[in-house]
Amino acid sequence: MAEYAGSYAEFFEKEFAKDFGWPPGGTQPADLWYDVLYYGRIDEKQRAIYIPDRLISTRLSTLPSEESDELALDFVSTAYGEFLAYVNRAKMMGRLSPGGFLRTLEVKRGWESVDRVLAAHWGAVRSLFSLHLENMDLHKKINNFKDYVHQFQRFVLEYGNDMPITRTGFVTSNWCPQRVSGLMIELDTPDHADDEVRDKYLSDPNFTFYKIATKKFGFMIDKYAPWRIIADISSYPMQKYMVGDSENARLEKEGVTTDLGTSVDRWNHPFLKFKPGTATNLFSTWFKYGAGDGLRSHGYYRRSYETDIIELYYNLAKNYNEYVTALPFLSKKVVSKCHGGLVSVEPLPRREPVDLNPFERKMTFSLGVVFTEGQAKQKWSTVKRHDYIMYHTAAHPKMAEHIDEIASMTNSSTYDILKGYFEIRLAEENIKMTRHDLKQNLLKIKKLSKSYASGLAYIDKKLRQLQPNLAFSLDISQKNGTLITNGAPAPQGPSGGTTGGGGY
């Protein structure tokens, strides 16, 4: 009973914090628990997106700090540098109260790599699957890679809702840190569940200045973690840094003096649109061909669903080869009876590893070629590169070749692969369908499977329609200095654990 009462009290404490836990007046905070749960992790159409590690050198920049080398998106780093200079000027002019946290401002945490976090997560999934095979005595049912994939799919259908399997499922889950967006900067590292620390920030003598200064440079403050500031991509100041960089670089080349500093001329963002009050097209992801040296990125985020299947099978193929190394022989005894009653046991057949070259020869999961829907309809050019290339769009004809190779490896059809992916994603999102609805959707997928891209796009769209947790729109608008969404309150609040709290 005491435990129940404690949970009940905690629930109302969180509800009070939601409704009343912010100083009245002035700039309103960003609510990552209820309003913008997946901020920076889904695009305007609520498709899961992420920043791949390959873009570290071109789209991320080190945040100004004397104690750390944390990263954020380039324009976020620029904005933070201006914010920091503003705070330091105020400190020199005596505008800050002594003892407040702004007196010693330091970056503690910035962008976190979803590639690295997901790799660690996949290691845990592999370990659990191996334990499952052992406990359920399933080794005898695995003769080849197809059998291994079949057992894995059955494993996911049973346990998929407890842990995401695909990158899309991971990015839109509580397992994924919020800082993978590259839009967040943490100036302290306390326990996010410690209300005393939070109240200490809210009552800080410099907090009013902090609210004004963050808004001035396009940031919002996290309502439940006020030591975290978040780039408000719909604000005029932040879009000035996002879009103004390219214009600033052009003017500098023409000898015109600008006020954004010289650090921005390493970036060129002609593809970003200046539309304050909206999320602009930051989350719309595409890549273009560069001149002479192969590919050149013009985007920040990748849509994860387009390569979920390729990445899933690549990981499964690597895991299977490790499995074969550990257990090279089939778990079956081949016995033959000879004349005279003698019995001979023949050598056990061996499991054969799969060839990873179809994956590794042609692609990686770090570099991609992504196009807008309009560009995808145009005639494709041939891209040559001495290193690995991942054609990071389902519409690219090379993607169909990769799917054909997977189908050959598993003795399956494109429909079988799409069907398995659809069922895995349903399990991940804990979406229950009637037999009739499932049959109708599978018939539609089968019809579209003649075009892998069409079948995959249908699955993604259908899942987004069925996912209650993604009902929050991320068409972020700017209204009276407050981020607003078109969605309803989150179905799970902070009392339920870590809603949206992977980054905590």
C-alpha positions in Angstrom: 0.0 0.0 0.0 2.9 2.3 0.8 4.4 1.6 -2.5 1.1 2.4 -4.2 0.8 5.7 -2.3 4.3 6.7 -3.3 3.6 6.1 -6.9 0.3 8.0 -6.6 2.1 11.0 -5.0 4.8 11.0 -7.6 2.2 11.0 -10.4 0.6 14.2 -9.0 4.0 15.8 -8.4 4.7 15.3 -12.1 1.2 16.6 -13.1 1.8 19.7 -10.9 5.2 20.3 -12.6 3.5 20.0 -16.0 0.8 22.5 -15.2 2.4 24.9 -12.8 6.1 24.2 -12.7 7.3 27.1 -14.7 7.7 30.8 -13.7 4.7 32.8 -15.1 5.2 35.3 -17.9 7.9 35.7 -20.5 9.2 33.0 -22.7 7.5 29.6 -22.4 9.6 26.4 -22.3 9.8 23.4 -24.6 7.8 20.5 -23.2 9.6 17.3 -24.3 7.2 15.1 -22.2 3.9 16.1 -23.8 4.2 18.5 -26.7 7.3 17.7 -28.8 8.2 14.3 -27.6 10.1 13.3 -30.8 11.6 16.7 -31.6 14.4 16.3 -34.0 13.7 12.6 -34.5 10.8 12.8 -36.9 10.1 15.0 -39.9 7.0 17.0 -40.8 5.3 13.8 -42.1 6.3 12.0 -38.9 8.9 9.8 -40.5 11.8 8.8 -38.3 15.0 10.6 -39.1 18.6 10.6 -37.8 22.0 12.2 -38.3 24.5 9.5 -39.5 28.1 9.5 -38.2 29.4 10.2 -41.7 28.1 13.8 -41.5 30.2 14.6 -38.4 32.8 16.5 -40.5 30.3 18.3 -42.7 27.2 19.0 -40.7 28.3 19.0 -37.0 30.6 21.5 -35.3 32.3 21.6 -31.9 30.5 23.7 -29.4 32.5 26.6 -27.8 33.7 25.4 -24.5 36.9 25.4 -22.5 36.3 22.0 -20.9 34.7 19.8 -23.6 34.6 19.1 -27.3 30.9 18.3 -27.5 29.1 18.6 -30.9 25.9 20.1 -32.3 24.6 20.9 -35.7 26.8 23.6 -37.3 24.2 26.4 -37.1 23.3 25.4 -33.5 27.0 25.7 -32.6 27.2 29.1 -34.2 24.1 30.3 -32.3 25.4 29.0 -29.1 28.7 30.8 -29.6 26.8 34.1 -30.1 24.7 33.3 -27.0 27.9 32.6 -24.9 29.5 35.8 -26.0 26.4 37.7 -25.1 26.4 36.1 -21.6 30.1 36.9 -21.1 29.5 40.6 -22.1 26.7 40.8 -19.6 29.0 39.3 -16.9 31.7 41.8 -17.7 29.2 44.7 -17.5 27.9 43.5 -14.1 24.5 42.6 -15.3 24.5 39.1 -13.7 24.0 38.4 -10.1 27.0 36.8 -8.4 26.7 33.1 -7.6 24.2 32.3 -10.4 24.9 29.3 -12.7 25.4 31.6 -15.7 28.6 32.9 -14.0 30.3 29.6 -14.9 28.7 28.5 -18.1 30.1 25.2 -19.6 28.8 22.7 -22.1 28.5 19.3 -20.6 26.7 17.3 -23.3 25.8 17.8 -26.9 25.0 15.6 -29.8 25.0 11.8 -29.3 25.6 9.4 -32.1 22.6 7.3 -32.9 24.8 5.0 -34.9 26.9 4.2 -31.9 24.0 3.9 -29.5 22.1 1.6 -32.0 25.2 -0.6 -32.5 25.4 -1.1 -28.7 21.6 -1.8 -28.6 22.0 -4.4 -31.4 24.7 -6.1 -29.5 22.2 -6.5 -26.6 19.5 -7.8 -29.0 22.0 -10.4 -30.4 22.9 -11.6 -26.9 19.2 -12.0 -26.0 18.5 -13.8 -29.2 21.4 -16.2 -28.6 20.1 -16.9 -25.1 16.7 -17.5 -26.5 18.0 -20.0 -29.0 19.8 -21.8 -26.2 16.9 -21.8 -23.7 14.4 -22.9 -26.2 16.7 -25.6 -27.7 16.3 -24.1 -31.2 19.8 -24.8 -32.5 18.6 -28.0 -34.1 16.2 -26.0 -36.2 18.9 -23.8 -37.8 20.5 -25.3 -40.8 21.2 -22.2 -42.8 20.8 -18.4 -42.9 17.1 -18.7 -43.9 16.4 -20.7 -40.8 18.3 -18.2 -38.6 16.2 -15.3 -40.0 13.0 -17.3 -39.5 13.8 -18.0 -35.9 14.7 -14.3 -35.4 11.4 -13.2 -36.8 9.6 -15.4 -34.5 11.6 -14.1 -31.6 10.8 -10.5 -32.6 7.0 -11.2 -32.9 7.1 -12.4 -29.3 9.4 -9.8 -27.8 9.6 -7.0 -30.3 7.5 -4.6 -28.3 10.0 -4.9 -25.3 12.9 -3.7 -27.4 13.1 -2.1 -30.8 14.8 -4.0 -33.6 14.9 -1.7 -36.6 16.5 1.8 -36.7 13.0 3.3 -37.2 11.7 1.6 -34.2 14.7 2.6 -32.1 14.7 6.3 -33.1 11.0 6.6 -32.2 11.4 4.8 -28.8 12.3 5.6 -25.3 15.6 3.7 -25.9 16.9 6.5 -28.1 18.5 9.5 -26.5 16.9 12.8 -27.3 20.3 14.4 -27.9 20.7 12.4 -31.2 18.9 15.3 -32.9 21.9 17.6 -32.7 19.6 20.4 -31.5 20.2 20.1 -27.8 22.9 21.4 -25.4 23.1 20.5 -21.8 24.9 22.9 -19.4 24.8 20.5 -16.5 24.5 16.8 -15.8 22.2 16.3 -12.8 19.7 13.5 -12.4 16.7 14.5 -14.5 14.4 13.1 -11.9 15.7 15.4 -9.2 13.1 18.1 -8.7 15.3 19.9 -6.1 18.0 20.6 -8.8 15.3 21.7 -11.2 13.8 24.1 -8.6 17.3 25.4 -7.9 17.6 26.5 -11.5 14.2 28.0 -11.7 14.9 30.1 -8.6 18.4 31.2 -9.7 18.8 35.0 -9.6 19.9 34.9 -13.2 17.1 32.8 -14.6 15.1 35.7 -16.0 18.2 36.9 -17.9 18.7 33.2 -19.0 15.2 33.1 -20.5 15.7 36.3 -22.3 19.1 35.5 -23.7 18.2 32.0 -24.9 15.2 33.4 -26.8 17.3 36.2 -28.3 19.5 33.6 -30.0 16.8 31.1 -31.0 16.9 28.7 -28.1 14.2 27.4 -25.8 14.7 26.0 -22.3 13.6 22.4 -21.5 10.7 22.7 -19.1 11.7 19.7 -17.0 15.5 20.1 -17.3 16.2 23.9 -17.4 19.9 23.3 -17.8 19.2 22.0 -21.3 18.6 24.5 -24.1 17.0 23.4 -27.4 17.4 25.0 -30.8 13.9 26.4 -31.8 14.2 25.8 -35.5 11.0 27.7 -36.1 12.2 30.9 -34.5 13.5 33.9 -36.5 16.9 34.0 -34.8 17.7 30.3 -35.3 16.6 30.4 -38.9 18.8 33.4 -39.3 21.7 31.1 -38.4 20.3 28.2 -40.5 19.7 30.0 -43.7 21.7 33.2 -43.2 25.0 31.3 -43.3 24.9 30.8 -47.1 23.9 34.4 -47.7 26.6 35.6 -45.3 29.3 33.6 -47.1 28.2 35.0 -50.5 28.3 38.6 -49.2 31.8 38.0 -47.6 33.1 36.9 -51.0 31.8 40.1 -52.5 33.6 42.1 -49.8 30.4 43.1 -47.9 30.8 43.2 -44.1 28.2 41.1 -42.2 27.3 40.6 -38.5 27.3 36.9 -38.2 31.1 36.5 -37.8 33.6 34.7 -40.0 33.2 31.2 -38.6 30.1 30.6 -40.8 31.9 30.7 -44.2 32.7 26.9 -43.9 29.0 26.2 -44.4 26.8 26.7 -47.4 23.1 25.9 -47.0 21.4 27.1 -50.2 18.8 24.4 -49.9 17.4 25.6 -46.6 14.3 27.9 -46.8 13.8 30.9 -44.6 10.3 30.4 -43.2 10.1 31.5 -39.5 7.0 30.1 -37.8 7.5 26.7 -39.4 10.0 23.9 -39.2 11.1 25.0 -42.7 12.7 22.2 -44.7 15.4 21.2 -42.3 14.1 17.7 -41.8 13.5 17.2 -45.5 16.4 15.0 -46.4 18.2 14.7 -49.8 21.6 14.5 -51.3 23.0 15.7 -54.6 25.8 14.8 -56.8 29.0 16.8 -56.4 31.3 17.8 -59.2 34.3 15.7 -59.7 34.6 13.9 -56.4 31.5 11.8 -56.4 28.9 12.7 -53.8 28.4 15.8 -51.7 25.9 16.0 -48.9 23.3 18.9 -48.8 21.2 17.5 -46.0 21.3 17.0 -42.2 18.9 14.1 -41.6 18.2 10.7 -43.2 14.9 8.9 -43.3 15.5 5.7 -41.5 12.8 3.5 -43.0 14.4 3.5 -46.4 17.2 1.2 -45.3 15.7 -0.6 -42.3 15.5 -3.8 -44.2 19.0 -3.6 -45.7 20.5 -2.8 -42.3 18.5 -5.5 -40.5 19.6 -8.2 -42.9 23.2 -6.9 -42.8 23.2 -7.2 -39.0 21.6 -10.6 -39.2 24.1 -11.8 -41.7 27.0 -10.7 -39.5 25.4 -12.3 -36.4 24.8 -15.5 -38.3 28.4 -15.8 -39.4 29.4 -15.4 -35.7 26.9 -18.0 -34.8 28.4 -20.4 -37.5 31.9 -19.8 -36.1 30.7 -20.7 -32.6 28.5 -23.6 -33.7 29.8 -24.8 -37.1 28.0 -28.2 -37.1 24.3 -29.0 -37.3 22.7 -30.3 -34.2 21.7 -33.6 -35.8 23.3 -37.0 -35.6 23.5 -38.8 -38.9 23.4 -42.5 -38.1 23.7 -45.4 -40.5 23.4 -49.1 -39.8 25.8 -51.5 -41.3 25.5 -55.2 -41.9 26.2 -57.3 -38.8 24.5 -54.9 -36.5 27.4 -52.4 -36.4 26.4 -48.7 -36.2 28.5 -45.9 -37.6 28.0 -42.2 -36.9 28.7 -40.0 -39.9 30.3 -36.6 -39.5 27.7 -33.9 -38.8 27.0 -31.5 -41.7 28.4 -28.1 -41.4 26.6 -24.8 -41.4 27.9 -22.5 -44.0 28.5 -18.8 -43.5 26.9 -16.2 -45.8 28.9 -14.0 -48.1 28.9 -10.4 -46.8 30.3 -9.0 -50.0 26.9 -8.1 -51.4 26.5 -5.8 -48.5 30.1 -4.5 -47.9 31.2 -4.3 -51.5 28.5 -1.9 -52.5 27.4 0.0 -49.5 27.8 1.3 -46.0 25.2 2.6 -43.6 26.9 5.9 -43.1 27.0 7.5 -46.6 23.9 7.9 -48.6 22.3 9.2 -51.8 19.0 10.7 -50.9 16.7 12.6 -53.3 13.4 14.4 -53.1 10.4 12.7 -54.4 10.6 14.8 -57.6 14.2 13.9 -58.2 13.5 10.2 -57.6 11.3 10.2 -60.7 14.0 11.6 -62.9 16.5 9.5 -64.8 19.2 8.2 -62.5 22.9 9.0 -63.2 25.6 6.5 -62.6 27.6 7.2 -59.5 31.1 5.9 -59.2 33.2 6.0 -56.0 36.3 4.1 -55.0 34.9 3.4 -51.6 31.7 1.8 -50.4 28.4 3.4 -51.3 25.0 3.0 -49.7 22.2 4.1 -52.0 20.2 5.5 -49.3 16.8 5.7 -51.0 14.3 3.0 -51.7 13.6 4.4 -55.1 17.1 4.0 -56.4 17.4 1.0 -58.8 20.5 -0.3 -56.9 18.3 -0.8 -53.9 16.3 -3.3 -55.8 19.5 -5.2 -56.6 20.3 -5.4 -52.9 16.9 -6.8 -52.1 17.3 -9.3 -54.9 20.5 -10.5 -53.3 18.8 -10.8 -49.9 16.0 -12.7 -51.5 18.6 -15.1 -53.0 20.4 -15.5 -49.7 17.2 -16.5 -47.9 15.5 -18.2 -50.8 12.7 -15.7 -50.5 10.8 -13.3 -52.6 10.6 -9.5 -52.4 7.1 -9.9 -51.0 8.4 -12.3 -48.3 11.0 -9.7 -47.2 8.5 -6.9 -47.1 5.9 -9.0 -45.3 8.5 -10.0 -42.6 9.5 -6.3 -42.2 5.8 -5.3 -41.9 5.2 -7.9 -39.2 8.4 -6.9 -37.3 7.4 -3.2 -37.3 3.9 -4.1 -36.1 5.4 -6.0 -33.2 7.8 -3.2 -32.4 5.0 -0.7 -32.2 2.7 -3.1 -30.4 0.0 -2.6 -33.1 -2.7 -5.2 -33.0 -4.6 -5.9 -36.3 -7.6 -8.1 -36.9 -7.0 -11.0 -39.2 -9.1 -9.3 -41.9 -7.1 -6.0 -41.7 -3.8 -7.9 -41.7 -4.8 -9.9 -44.7 -5.9 -6.8 -46.6 -2.7 -5.0 -45.9 -0.6 -8.0 -46.9 -2.5 -8.3 -50.2 -1.8 -4.6 -50.8 1.9 -5.2 -50.0 2.0 -8.2 -52.3 0.5 -6.2 -55.1 3.0 -3.4 -54.6 6.0 -5.7 -54.1 6.7 -5.7 -57.8 8.3 -2.4 -57.0 10.2 -2.7 -53.8 10.2 1.1 -53.2 6.4 1.2 -53.5 5.9 -1.6 -51.1 8.2 -0.1 -48.6 6.6 3.3 -48.9 3.2 1.8 -48.3 4.4 0.0 -45.2 5.9 3.2 -43.8 2.8 5.2 -44.5 0.4 2.6 -43.0 2.5 2.3 -39.8 2.5 6.1 -39.4 -1.3 6.1 -39.7 -1.6 3.3 -37.0 1.0 4.6 -34.5 -0.8 6.4 -31.6 2.6 7.5 -30.2 3.4 9.5 -33.3 0.1 11.4 -33.3 1.9 14.5 -32.2 2.6 16.7 -35.1 6.1 18.1 -35.4 4.9 20.9 -37.7 6.4 23.2 -35.2 4.9 26.7 -35.3 6.1 29.9 -33.6 3.3 31.6 -31.7 4.1 34.2 -29.0 7.5 32.7 -28.6 6.1 29.2 -27.8 6.6 26.0 -29.7 3.2 24.6 -30.5 2.1 21.4 -32.1 -1.0 20.0 -33.7 -1.1 17.0 -31.5 -2.9 15.8 -28.4 -1.2 15.2 -25.0 1.1 12.2 -24.7 -0.7 9.0 -23.8 2.1 8.3 -21.2 3.3 11.0 -18.9 6.4 11.1 -16.8 4.8 9.0 -14.1 5.0 6.1 -16.6 8.7 6.1 -16.5 10.9 7.6 -19.2 8.4 8.9 -21.9 10.7 10.4 -24.4 13.4 10.1 -21.9 16.1 8.1 -23.6 18.4 11.1 -23.4 17.9 11.3 -19.6 
